[in-house]
Amino acid sequence: MSAQVIDGKAIARTVQERVSLRSARFLQRHGRRPGLAVVLVGESPASQIYVKKKRDACTAVGIQSFAANFPAACPPEALLAHMDALNGNDAVDGILIQLPLPPQFDTEQIIEAISVAKDVDGFHPYNIGRLALRAPLLRSCTPAGIMTLLAETGISPKGMEAVIVGASNIVGRPMALELLLAGATVTVCHRFTQDLETHVRRAQLLVAAVGKPGLIRGEWIRPGAVVIDVGINRLPDGRLSGDVDFAGASARAAWITPVPGGVGPLTVATLLSNTLDAAERRVGTAHV
């Protein structure tokens, strides 16, 4: 068996084309563009690259981007005051805080300072709770992007044995809720899990999101499985690697995402889609 590689870039382009059409309709109806505020704290080169990609993506689909850059040493009070101003700004429909934040910040406090109606990253406890109660509004971008990736590939998780490796608030936990909502039987593995191999071997759908290159060995993959690799790791030689042994897994899986070019583009595309959703809800128009 040789796995079919899922082209996340192509699927993301399809999502962005839809967002672009919706954005143009929004402008025509309401006389303004949907607005996304992207807030960067500090000078991390990786964060600067991610923020630039998000701002450029906004421009490409007709979303107005509001930039705010704070020095790493800025006091939490200054960032909270800015969040309050963005919450009250009618031109801003979505607010994104680039993570991780410098150590003097209480990340949970900053996330909870975002208006739930503008939480386009889907990290606020209210929006996570809505997903847990099977009534989602704004969904966490990477897990929701994975669900889009599966749907566009024609893969239904309903009835599948799904295993998630990684239990972070950003990916693993909301991913489990997304898959439960879709009808999968879900196991979440984490740093205290014993015998990870046994769990992975029974997965019809595997989502790996831990940030450890090659943690999931190819021979562990169940024949015919769907493998979604969220990990993105820089190797000593400069190459990027996922959490899964791509070559070994490809010999056993039916479908697999590459790194890069798999999940990452869907995360950004979902952020844009969430921004349109938030804008439409704020002005009371249905998504058509």
ChimeraX commands (.cxc) that place a marker at each C-alpha (Angstrom):
marker #1 position 0.00,0.00,0.00 radius 0.5
marker #1 position 1.14,3.52,-0.76 radius 0.5
marker #1 position -0.78,6.30,0.95 radius 0.5
marker #1 position -2.45,9.09,-0.97 radius 0.5
marker #1 position -0.94,12.39,0.14 radius 0.5
marker #1 position -3.54,14.98,1.14 radius 0.5
marker #1 position -2.73,18.34,-0.47 radius 0.5
marker #1 position -3.53,20.83,2.28 radius 0.5
marker #1 position -2.40,23.76,0.16 radius 0.5
marker #1 position -4.94,22.97,-2.57 radius 0.5
marker #1 position -7.79,22.52,-0.07 radius 0.5
marker #1 position -6.80,25.76,1.70 radius 0.5
marker #1 position -6.96,27.61,-1.64 radius 0.5
marker #1 position -10.51,26.33,-2.12 radius 0.5
marker #1 position -11.50,27.57,1.36 radius 0.5
marker #1 position -9.85,30.94,0.74 radius 0.5
marker #1 position -11.67,31.34,-2.56 radius 0.5
marker #1 position -14.96,30.88,-0.71 radius 0.5
marker #1 position -13.89,33.38,1.93 radius 0.5
marker #1 position -12.93,35.89,-0.77 radius 0.5
marker #1 position -16.40,35.67,-2.33 radius 0.5
marker #1 position -18.08,36.06,1.07 radius 0.5
marker #1 position -15.81,38.99,1.90 radius 0.5
marker #1 position -16.75,40.75,-1.32 radius 0.5
marker #1 position -20.46,40.26,-0.57 radius 0.5
marker #1 position -19.94,41.57,2.95 radius 0.5
marker #1 position -18.27,44.71,1.62 radius 0.5
marker #1 position -21.09,45.26,-0.88 radius 0.5
marker #1 position -23.79,44.84,1.76 radius 0.5
marker #1 position -22.22,46.68,4.69 radius 0.5
marker #1 position -19.86,49.22,3.18 radius 0.5
marker #1 position -16.77,47.93,4.96 radius 0.5
marker #1 position -14.47,44.97,4.90 radius 0.5
marker #1 position -14.46,42.34,7.65 radius 0.5
marker #1 position -11.67,43.18,10.09 radius 0.5
marker #1 position -9.10,41.00,11.86 radius 0.5
marker #1 position -6.74,42.36,14.51 radius 0.5
marker #1 position -3.51,40.34,14.75 radius 0.5
marker #1 position -1.54,41.11,17.91 radius 0.5
marker #1 position 2.14,40.21,18.27 radius 0.5
marker #1 position 4.06,40.50,21.53 radius 0.5
marker #1 position 7.83,40.20,21.36 radius 0.5
marker #1 position 10.36,39.67,18.58 radius 0.5
marker #1 position 10.31,35.91,18.08 radius 0.5
marker #1 position 11.35,35.29,14.45 radius 0.5
marker #1 position 8.96,32.33,14.15 radius 0.5
marker #1 position 6.03,34.36,15.49 radius 0.5
marker #1 position 6.88,37.24,13.17 radius 0.5
marker #1 position 6.76,34.87,10.20 radius 0.5
marker #1 position 3.41,33.40,11.28 radius 0.5
marker #1 position 1.91,36.85,11.84 radius 0.5
marker #1 position 3.10,38.08,8.44 radius 0.5
marker #1 position 1.50,35.04,6.76 radius 0.5
marker #1 position -1.80,35.75,8.51 radius 0.5
marker #1 position -1.77,39.44,7.62 radius 0.5
marker #1 position -0.86,38.66,3.99 radius 0.5
marker #1 position -3.66,36.06,3.85 radius 0.5
marker #1 position -6.13,38.70,5.05 radius 0.5
marker #1 position -5.11,41.02,2.23 radius 0.5
marker #1 position -5.47,38.24,-0.34 radius 0.5
marker #1 position -9.12,37.55,0.56 radius 0.5
marker #1 position -10.31,41.10,1.18 radius 0.5
marker #1 position -10.18,41.16,4.98 radius 0.5
marker #1 position -8.85,44.33,6.61 radius 0.5
marker #1 position -5.91,43.55,8.90 radius 0.5
marker #1 position -5.28,45.63,12.01 radius 0.5
marker #1 position -1.69,45.24,13.16 radius 0.5
marker #1 position -0.49,45.70,16.73 radius 0.5
marker #1 position 3.07,44.90,17.80 radius 0.5
marker #1 position 4.15,45.12,21.44 radius 0.5
marker #1 position 7.67,44.73,22.85 radius 0.5
marker #1 position 8.37,41.55,24.79 radius 0.5
marker #1 position 8.81,43.55,28.01 radius 0.5
marker #1 position 5.47,45.35,27.82 radius 0.5
marker #1 position 3.37,45.10,30.99 radius 0.5
marker #1 position 0.30,42.87,30.89 radius 0.5
marker #1 position -1.87,45.88,31.71 radius 0.5
marker #1 position -0.94,47.52,28.42 radius 0.5
marker #1 position -1.95,44.46,26.42 radius 0.5
marker #1 position -5.20,44.07,28.37 radius 0.5
marker #1 position -6.04,47.73,27.71 radius 0.5
marker #1 position -5.46,47.18,24.00 radius 0.5
marker #1 position -7.66,44.09,24.05 radius 0.5
marker #1 position -10.43,46.13,25.65 radius 0.5
marker #1 position -10.11,48.75,22.91 radius 0.5
marker #1 position -10.29,46.09,20.19 radius 0.5
marker #1 position -13.37,44.55,21.81 radius 0.5
marker #1 position -15.10,47.91,21.51 radius 0.5
marker #1 position -13.92,48.68,17.97 radius 0.5
marker #1 position -16.80,48.10,15.54 radius 0.5
marker #1 position -14.41,47.76,12.59 radius 0.5
marker #1 position -12.75,44.73,14.23 radius 0.5
marker #1 position -14.66,41.46,13.88 radius 0.5
marker #1 position -11.92,39.09,15.03 radius 0.5
marker #1 position -8.98,39.26,17.43 radius 0.5
marker #1 position -5.97,36.95,17.33 radius 0.5
marker #1 position -3.15,36.90,19.86 radius 0.5
marker #1 position -0.06,35.20,18.47 radius 0.5
marker #1 position 1.09,32.53,20.93 radius 0.5
marker #1 position 3.22,31.81,22.85 radius 0.5
marker #1 position 3.32,34.99,24.93 radius 0.5
marker #1 position 6.36,36.10,26.96 radius 0.5
marker #1 position 6.54,34.57,30.47 radius 0.5
marker #1 position 5.20,37.60,32.37 radius 0.5
marker #1 position 1.78,37.07,30.79 radius 0.5
marker #1 position -1.00,34.85,32.07 radius 0.5
marker #1 position -2.05,33.36,28.73 radius 0.5
marker #1 position -5.45,32.26,30.02 radius 0.5
marker #1 position -6.15,35.77,31.32 radius 0.5
marker #1 position -5.31,37.30,27.95 radius 0.5
marker #1 position -7.42,34.80,26.01 radius 0.5
marker #1 position -10.38,35.33,28.32 radius 0.5
marker #1 position -10.05,39.10,27.79 radius 0.5
marker #1 position -11.07,38.63,24.15 radius 0.5
marker #1 position -14.76,39.12,23.43 radius 0.5
marker #1 position -16.27,35.69,22.80 radius 0.5
marker #1 position -17.87,37.12,19.64 radius 0.5
marker #1 position -14.40,38.06,18.30 radius 0.5
marker #1 position -12.49,34.96,19.45 radius 0.5
marker #1 position -11.62,33.77,15.95 radius 0.5
marker #1 position -8.86,31.48,17.27 radius 0.5
marker #1 position -11.58,29.57,19.12 radius 0.5
marker #1 position -9.58,29.37,22.36 radius 0.5
marker #1 position -11.94,31.16,24.76 radius 0.5
marker #1 position -13.49,28.84,27.37 radius 0.5
marker #1 position -16.95,29.88,26.15 radius 0.5
marker #1 position -16.27,28.72,22.61 radius 0.5
marker #1 position -14.58,25.51,23.76 radius 0.5
marker #1 position -17.60,24.92,25.99 radius 0.5
marker #1 position -19.98,25.45,23.08 radius 0.5
marker #1 position -18.09,22.79,21.14 radius 0.5
marker #1 position -18.21,20.43,24.13 radius 0.5
marker #1 position -21.99,20.90,24.31 radius 0.5
marker #1 position -22.36,20.12,20.58 radius 0.5
marker #1 position -23.42,23.68,19.72 radius 0.5
marker #1 position -20.23,25.21,18.28 radius 0.5
marker #1 position -19.87,28.80,17.17 radius 0.5
marker #1 position -16.24,29.87,16.67 radius 0.5
marker #1 position -14.07,26.74,16.50 radius 0.5
marker #1 position -10.37,26.28,17.19 radius 0.5
marker #1 position -8.62,26.81,13.87 radius 0.5
marker #1 position -6.36,23.77,13.58 radius 0.5
marker #1 position -8.94,21.14,14.65 radius 0.5
marker #1 position -11.65,22.78,12.54 radius 0.5
marker #1 position -9.21,22.95,9.64 radius 0.5
marker #1 position -8.54,19.23,9.99 radius 0.5
marker #1 position -12.28,18.55,9.85 radius 0.5
marker #1 position -12.47,20.59,6.64 radius 0.5
marker #1 position -9.49,18.69,5.25 radius 0.5
marker #1 position -11.21,15.37,5.96 radius 0.5
marker #1 position -14.52,16.52,4.48 radius 0.5
marker #1 position -12.92,17.87,1.31 radius 0.5
marker #1 position -11.05,14.57,0.90 radius 0.5
marker #1 position -14.28,12.59,1.28 radius 0.5
marker #1 position -13.32,11.01,4.60 radius 0.5
marker #1 position -16.04,10.70,7.25 radius 0.5
marker #1 position -14.87,10.05,10.83 radius 0.5
marker #1 position -18.30,8.67,11.77 radius 0.5
marker #1 position -17.86,5.30,13.44 radius 0.5
marker #1 position -14.07,5.43,13.16 radius 0.5
marker #1 position -11.64,4.50,15.93 radius 0.5
marker #1 position -9.79,7.82,16.28 radius 0.5
marker #1 position -6.60,8.28,18.30 radius 0.5
marker #1 position -5.15,11.71,19.09 radius 0.5
marker #1 position -1.56,11.91,20.29 radius 0.5
marker #1 position -1.22,15.15,22.24 radius 0.5
marker #1 position -3.63,16.81,24.66 radius 0.5
marker #1 position -2.88,20.52,24.29 radius 0.5
marker #1 position -5.59,23.16,24.61 radius 0.5
marker #1 position -4.75,24.37,21.11 radius 0.5
marker #1 position -5.03,21.09,19.20 radius 0.5
marker #1 position -5.51,17.84,21.11 radius 0.5
marker #1 position -8.44,18.66,23.38 radius 0.5
marker #1 position -10.60,20.58,20.86 radius 0.5
marker #1 position -9.69,17.96,18.24 radius 0.5
marker #1 position -11.18,15.29,20.49 radius 0.5
marker #1 position -14.39,17.33,20.78 radius 0.5
marker #1 position -14.56,17.84,17.00 radius 0.5
marker #1 position -14.20,14.11,16.36 radius 0.5
marker #1 position -16.77,13.23,19.03 radius 0.5
marker #1 position -19.16,15.64,17.36 radius 0.5
marker #1 position -18.49,13.88,14.05 radius 0.5
marker #1 position -19.35,10.47,15.51 radius 0.5
marker #1 position -15.90,8.97,16.05 radius 0.5
marker #1 position -14.84,6.91,19.05 radius 0.5
marker #1 position -11.99,8.97,20.47 radius 0.5
marker #1 position -8.89,8.16,22.52 radius 0.5
marker #1 position -6.53,10.95,23.60 radius 0.5
marker #1 position -2.94,9.98,24.38 radius 0.5
marker #1 position -0.61,12.25,26.38 radius 0.5
marker #1 position 2.65,12.24,28.31 radius 0.5
marker #1 position 1.25,9.91,30.97 radius 0.5
marker #1 position -0.11,7.37,28.47 radius 0.5
marker #1 position 1.33,3.91,28.85 radius 0.5
marker #1 position 2.08,1.81,25.76 radius 0.5
marker #1 position 1.50,4.50,23.12 radius 0.5
marker #1 position 2.26,2.01,20.37 radius 0.5
marker #1 position -0.76,-0.17,21.20 radius 0.5
marker #1 position -3.11,2.82,21.02 radius 0.5
marker #1 position -1.65,4.01,17.70 radius 0.5
marker #1 position -1.82,0.53,16.15 radius 0.5
marker #1 position -5.63,0.39,16.51 radius 0.5
marker #1 position -6.27,3.87,15.10 radius 0.5
marker #1 position -8.29,4.06,11.91 radius 0.5
marker #1 position -7.81,7.83,12.14 radius 0.5
marker #1 position -4.63,9.12,13.77 radius 0.5
marker #1 position -3.97,12.77,14.65 radius 0.5
marker #1 position -0.43,13.45,15.89 radius 0.5
marker #1 position 0.15,16.82,17.58 radius 0.5
marker #1 position 2.99,16.76,20.09 radius 0.5
marker #1 position 5.98,18.48,18.46 radius 0.5
marker #1 position 8.40,15.54,18.63 radius 0.5
marker #1 position 9.90,14.58,15.27 radius 0.5
marker #1 position 9.39,10.96,14.30 radius 0.5
marker #1 position 7.66,10.04,17.56 radius 0.5
marker #1 position 5.14,7.87,15.69 radius 0.5
marker #1 position 6.97,5.04,13.96 radius 0.5
marker #1 position 5.83,3.86,10.55 radius 0.5
marker #1 position 5.34,0.24,11.59 radius 0.5
marker #1 position 2.83,1.34,14.25 radius 0.5
marker #1 position 0.36,2.59,11.63 radius 0.5
marker #1 position -2.70,0.43,11.09 radius 0.5
marker #1 position -2.97,-0.66,7.43 radius 0.5
marker #1 position -5.45,1.58,5.63 radius 0.5
marker #1 position -5.45,4.27,8.34 radius 0.5
marker #1 position -5.86,8.01,7.82 radius 0.5
marker #1 position -2.84,9.83,9.28 radius 0.5
marker #1 position -3.04,13.55,10.10 radius 0.5
marker #1 position 0.33,14.97,11.17 radius 0.5
marker #1 position 0.02,18.34,12.92 radius 0.5
marker #1 position 3.59,18.42,14.22 radius 0.5
marker #1 position 6.08,20.76,12.59 radius 0.5
marker #1 position 9.65,20.42,13.82 radius 0.5
marker #1 position 12.91,21.95,12.60 radius 0.5
marker #1 position 15.63,19.29,12.31 radius 0.5
marker #1 position 19.34,20.06,12.89 radius 0.5
marker #1 position 19.94,20.08,9.13 radius 0.5
marker #1 position 17.22,22.71,8.65 radius 0.5
marker #1 position 14.57,20.40,7.20 radius 0.5
marker #1 position 11.03,20.35,8.56 radius 0.5
marker #1 position 9.62,17.14,9.99 radius 0.5
marker #1 position 6.29,16.07,11.41 radius 0.5
marker #1 position 5.61,13.88,14.43 radius 0.5
marker #1 position 5.11,10.82,12.21 radius 0.5
marker #1 position 7.73,8.86,10.27 radius 0.5
marker #1 position 6.33,9.92,6.90 radius 0.5
marker #1 position 8.08,7.33,4.74 radius 0.5
marker #1 position 7.25,4.41,7.00 radius 0.5
marker #1 position 3.66,5.54,7.60 radius 0.5
marker #1 position 3.07,6.13,3.89 radius 0.5
marker #1 position 3.79,2.45,3.22 radius 0.5
marker #1 position 0.87,1.41,5.44 radius 0.5
marker #1 position -1.67,4.24,5.53 radius 0.5
marker #1 position -4.41,4.96,3.00 radius 0.5
marker #1 position -4.19,8.75,3.43 radius 0.5
marker #1 position -1.52,10.96,4.99 radius 0.5
marker #1 position -0.78,14.67,5.35 radius 0.5
marker #1 position 2.71,15.94,4.51 radius 0.5
marker #1 position 4.80,18.34,6.60 radius 0.5
marker #1 position 4.87,21.07,5.46 radius 0.5
marker #1 position 1.87,21.54,3.17 radius 0.5
marker #1 position -0.71,19.51,5.06 radius 0.5
marker #1 position -2.53,20.88,8.10 radius 0.5
marker #1 position -0.77,24.27,8.34 radius 0.5
marker #1 position -2.47,25.96,5.35 radius 0.5
marker #1 position -5.89,24.86,6.65 radius 0.5
marker #1 position -5.22,26.54,10.00 radius 0.5
marker #1 position -4.78,29.92,8.32 radius 0.5
marker #1 position -7.72,29.35,5.95 radius 0.5
marker #1 position -9.96,28.49,8.91 radius 0.5
marker #1 position -8.88,31.67,10.70 radius 0.5
marker #1 position -10.07,33.66,7.70 radius 0.5
marker #1 position -13.34,31.73,7.54 radius 0.5
marker #1 position -13.89,32.26,11.28 radius 0.5
marker #1 position -13.37,36.00,10.80 radius 0.5
marker #1 position -16.13,36.07,8.17 radius 0.5
marker #1 position -18.39,34.02,10.43 radius 0.5
marker #1 position -17.79,36.44,13.29 radius 0.5
marker #1 position -18.40,39.46,11.07 radius 0.5
marker #1 position -21.65,38.07,9.70 radius 0.5
marker #1 position -22.94,37.21,13.17 radius 0.5
marker #1 position -22.10,40.70,14.44 radius 0.5
marker #1 position -24.14,42.38,11.71 radius 0.5
marker #1 position -26.88,39.76,11.81 radius 0.5
marker #1 position -26.55,38.34,8.30 radius 0.5
marker #1 position -26.68,34.65,7.52 radius 0.5
marker #1 position -23.79,32.84,5.84 radius 0.5
marker #1 position -24.95,32.14,2.28 radius 0.5
marker link #1:1,2 radius 0.2
marker link #1:2,3 radius 0.2
marker link #1:3,4 radius 0.2
marker link #1:4,5 radius 0.2
marker link #1:5,6 radius 0.2
marker link #1:6,7 radius 0.2
marker link #1:7,8 radius 0.2
marker link #1:8,9 radius 0.2
marker link #1:9,10 radius 0.2
marker link #1:10,11 radius 0.2
marker link #1:11,12 radius 0.2
marker link #1:12,13 radius 0.2
marker link #1:13,14 radius 0.2
marker link #1:14,15 radius 0.2
marker link #1:15,16 radius 0.2
marker link #1:16,17 radius 0.2
marker link #1:17,18 radius 0.2
marker link #1:18,19 radius 0.2
marker link #1:19,20 radius 0.2
marker link #1:20,21 radius 0.2
marker link #1:21,22 radius 0.2
marker link #1:22,23 radius 0.2
marker link #1:23,24 radius 0.2
marker link #1:24,25 radius 0.2
marker link #1:25,26 radius 0.2
marker link #1:26,27 radius 0.2
marker link #1:27,28 radius 0.2
marker link #1:28,29 radius 0.2
marker link #1:29,30 radius 0.2
marker link #1:30,31 radius 0.2
marker link #1:31,32 radius 0.2
marker link #1:32,33 radius 0.2
marker link #1:33,34 radius 0.2
marker link #1:34,35 radius 0.2
marker link #1:35,36 radius 0.2
marker link #1:36,37 radius 0.2
marker link #1:37,38 radius 0.2
marker link #1:38,39 radius 0.2
marker link #1:39,40 radius 0.2
marker link #1:40,41 radius 0.2
marker link #1:41,42 radius 0.2
marker link #1:42,43 radius 0.2
marker link #1:43,44 radius 0.2
marker link #1:44,45 radius 0.2
marker link #1:45,46 radius 0.2
marker link #1:46,47 radius 0.2
marker link #1:47,48 radius 0.2
marker link #1:48,49 radius 0.2
marker link #1:49,50 radius 0.2
marker link #1:50,51 radius 0.2
marker link #1:51,52 radius 0.2
marker link #1:52,53 radius 0.2
marker link #1:53,54 radius 0.2
marker link #1:54,55 radius 0.2
marker link #1:55,56 radius 0.2
marker link #1:56,57 radius 0.2
marker link #1:57,58 radius 0.2
marker link #1:58,59 radius 0.2
marker link #1:59,60 radius 0.2
marker link #1:60,61 radius 0.2
marker link #1:61,62 radius 0.2
marker link #1:62,63 radius 0.2
marker link #1:63,64 radius 0.2
marker link #1:64,65 radius 0.2
marker link #1:65,66 radius 0.2
marker link #1:66,67 radius 0.2
marker link #1:67,68 radius 0.2
marker link #1:68,69 radius 0.2
marker link #1:69,70 radius 0.2
marker link #1:70,71 radius 0.2
marker link #1:71,72 radius 0.2
marker link #1:72,73 radius 0.2
marker link #1:73,74 radius 0.2
marker link #1:74,75 radius 0.2
marker link #1:75,76 radius 0.2
marker link #1:76,77 radius 0.2
marker link #1:77,78 radius 0.2
marker link #1:78,79 radius 0.2
marker link #1:79,80 radius 0.2
marker link #1:80,81 radius 0.2
marker link #1:81,82 radius 0.2
marker link #1:82,83 radius 0.2
marker link #1:83,84 radius 0.2
marker link #1:84,85 radius 0.2
marker link #1:85,86 radius 0.2
marker link #1:86,87 radius 0.2
marker link #1:87,88 radius 0.2
marker link #1:88,89 radius 0.2
marker link #1:89,90 radius 0.2
marker link #1:90,91 radius 0.2
marker link #1:91,92 radius 0.2
marker link #1:92,93 radius 0.2
marker link #1:93,94 radius 0.2
marker link #1:94,95 radius 0.2
marker link #1:95,96 radius 0.2
marker link #1:96,97 radius 0.2
marker link #1:97,98 radius 0.2
marker link #1:98,99 radius 0.2
marker link #1:99,100 radius 0.2
marker link #1:100,101 radius 0.2
marker link #1:101,102 radius 0.2
marker link #1:102,103 radius 0.2
marker link #1:103,104 radius 0.2
marker link #1:104,105 radius 0.2
marker link #1:105,106 radius 0.2
marker link #1:106,107 radius 0.2
marker link #1:107,108 radius 0.2
marker link #1:108,109 radius 0.2
marker link #1:109,110 radius 0.2
marker link #1:110,111 radius 0.2
marker link #1:111,112 radius 0.2
marker link #1:112,113 radius 0.2
marker link #1:113,114 radius 0.2
marker link #1:114,115 radius 0.2
marker link #1:115,116 radius 0.2
marker link #1:116,117 radius 0.2
marker link #1:117,118 radius 0.2
marker link #1:118,119 radius 0.2
marker link #1:119,120 radius 0.2
marker link #1:120,121 radius 0.2
marker link #1:121,122 radius 0.2
marker link #1:122,123 radius 0.2
marker link #1:123,124 radius 0.2
marker link #1:124,125 radius 0.2
marker link #1:125,126 radius 0.2
marker link #1:126,127 radius 0.2
marker link #1:127,128 radius 0.2
marker link #1:128,129 radius 0.2
marker link #1:129,130 radius 0.2
marker link #1:130,131 radius 0.2
marker link #1:131,132 radius 0.2
marker link #1:132,133 radius 0.2
marker link #1:133,134 radius 0.2
marker link #1:134,135 radius 0.2
marker link #1:135,136 radius 0.2
marker link #1:136,137 radius 0.2
marker link #1:137,138 radius 0.2
marker link #1:138,139 radius 0.2
marker link #1:139,140 radius 0.2
marker link #1:140,141 radius 0.2
marker link #1:141,142 radius 0.2
marker link #1:142,143 radius 0.2
marker link #1:143,144 radius 0.2
marker link #1:144,145 radius 0.2
marker link #1:145,146 radius 0.2
marker link #1:146,147 radius 0.2
marker link #1:147,148 radius 0.2
marker link #1:148,149 radius 0.2
marker link #1:149,150 radius 0.2
marker link #1:150,151 radius 0.2
marker link #1:151,152 radius 0.2
marker link #1:152,153 radius 0.2
marker link #1:153,154 radius 0.2
marker link #1:154,155 radius 0.2
marker link #1:155,156 radius 0.2
marker link #1:156,157 radius 0.2
marker link #1:157,158 radius 0.2
marker link #1:158,159 radius 0.2
marker link #1:159,160 radius 0.2
marker link #1:160,161 radius 0.2
marker link #1:161,162 radius 0.2
marker link #1:162,163 radius 0.2
marker link #1:163,164 radius 0.2
marker link #1:164,165 radius 0.2
marker link #1:165,166 radius 0.2
marker link #1:166,167 radius 0.2
marker link #1:167,168 radius 0.2
marker link #1:168,169 radius 0.2
marker link #1:169,170 radius 0.2
marker link #1:170,171 radius 0.2
marker link #1:171,172 radius 0.2
marker link #1:172,173 radius 0.2
marker link #1:173,174 radius 0.2
marker link #1:174,175 radius 0.2
marker link #1:175,176 radius 0.2
marker link #1:176,177 radius 0.2
marker link #1:177,178 radius 0.2
marker link #1:178,179 radius 0.2
marker link #1:179,180 radius 0.2
marker link #1:180,181 radius 0.2
marker link #1:181,182 radius 0.2
marker link #1:182,183 radius 0.2
marker link #1:183,184 radius 0.2
marker link #1:184,185 radius 0.2
marker link #1:185,186 radius 0.2
marker link #1:186,187 radius 0.2
marker link #1:187,188 radius 0.2
marker link #1:188,189 radius 0.2
marker link #1:189,190 radius 0.2
marker link #1:190,191 radius 0.2
marker link #1:191,192 radius 0.2
marker link #1:192,193 radius 0.2
marker link #1:193,194 radius 0.2
marker link #1:194,195 radius 0.2
marker link #1:195,196 radius 0.2
marker link #1:196,197 radius 0.2
marker link #1:197,198 radius 0.2
marker link #1:198,199 radius 0.2
marker link #1:199,200 radius 0.2
marker link #1:200,201 radius 0.2
marker link #1:201,202 radius 0.2
marker link #1:202,203 radius 0.2
marker link #1:203,204 radius 0.2
marker link #1:204,205 radius 0.2
marker link #1:205,206 radius 0.2
marker link #1:206,207 radius 0.2
marker link #1:207,208 radius 0.2
marker link #1:208,209 radius 0.2
marker link #1:209,210 radius 0.2
marker link #1:210,211 radius 0.2
marker link #1:211,212 radius 0.2
marker link #1:212,213 radius 0.2
marker link #1:213,214 radius 0.2
marker link #1:214,215 radius 0.2
marker link #1:215,216 radius 0.2
marker link #1:216,217 radius 0.2
marker link #1:217,218 radius 0.2
marker link #1:218,219 radius 0.2
marker link #1:219,220 radius 0.2
marker link #1:220,221 radius 0.2
marker link #1:221,222 radius 0.2
marker link #1:222,223 radius 0.2
marker link #1:223,224 radius 0.2
marker link #1:224,225 radius 0.2
marker link #1:225,226 radius 0.2
marker link #1:226,227 radius 0.2
marker link #1:227,228 radius 0.2
marker link #1:228,229 radius 0.2
marker link #1:229,230 radius 0.2
marker link #1:230,231 radius 0.2
marker link #1:231,232 radius 0.2
marker link #1:232,233 radius 0.2
marker link #1:233,234 radius 0.2
marker link #1:234,235 radius 0.2
marker link #1:235,236 radius 0.2
marker link #1:236,237 radius 0.2
marker link #1:237,238 radius 0.2
marker link #1:238,239 radius 0.2
marker link #1:239,240 radius 0.2
marker link #1:240,241 radius 0.2
marker link #1:241,242 radius 0.2
marker link #1:242,243 radius 0.2
marker link #1:243,244 radius 0.2
marker link #1:244,245 radius 0.2
marker link #1:245,246 radius 0.2
marker link #1:246,247 radius 0.2
marker link #1:247,248 radius 0.2
marker link #1:248,249 radius 0.2
marker link #1:249,250 radius 0.2
marker link #1:250,251 radius 0.2
marker link #1:251,252 radius 0.2
marker link #1:252,253 radius 0.2
marker link #1:253,254 radius 0.2
marker link #1:254,255 radius 0.2
marker link #1:255,256 radius 0.2
marker link #1:256,257 radius 0.2
marker link #1:257,258 radius 0.2
marker link #1:258,259 radius 0.2
marker link #1:259,260 radius 0.2
marker link #1:260,261 radius 0.2
marker link #1:261,262 radius 0.2
marker link #1:262,263 radius 0.2
marker link #1:263,264 radius 0.2
marker link #1:264,265 radius 0.2
marker link #1:265,266 radius 0.2
marker link #1:266,267 radius 0.2
marker link #1:267,268 radius 0.2
marker link #1:268,269 radius 0.2
marker link #1:269,270 radius 0.2
marker link #1:270,271 radius 0.2
marker link #1:271,272 radius 0.2
marker link #1:272,273 radius 0.2
marker link #1:273,274 radius 0.2
marker link #1:274,275 radius 0.2
marker link #1:275,276 radius 0.2
marker link #1:276,277 radius 0.2
marker link #1:277,278 radius 0.2
marker link #1:278,279 radius 0.2
marker link #1:279,280 radius 0.2
marker link #1:280,281 radius 0.2
marker link #1:281,282 radius 0.2
marker link #1:282,283 radius 0.2
marker link #1:283,284 radius 0.2
marker link #1:284,285 radius 0.2
marker link #1:285,286 radius 0.2
marker link #1:286,287 radius 0.2
marker link #1:287,288 radius 0.2
view
